[in-house]
């Protein structure tokens, strides 16, 4: 996968979870995060803060579902 594929995917879908990106591009989460950092530094992507509500830290939620990135297109 190259940066332009990730960029195109996020620009088209507007938001994506890390799990979605890992499955879509068949890559390791840390590799995807590294590429996302490139766009975060440029101000084109931001990581969304997820609301956990009454989370007690039980770890039952899928961590991939809570890590969401949004294309800002700036």
Secondary structure, DSSP 8 states (H G I E B T S, - for coil): --HHHHHHHHHHHSEEEHHHHHHHHT--HHHHHHHHHHHHHTTSEEEE----TT--S---S-HHHH-EEEE---
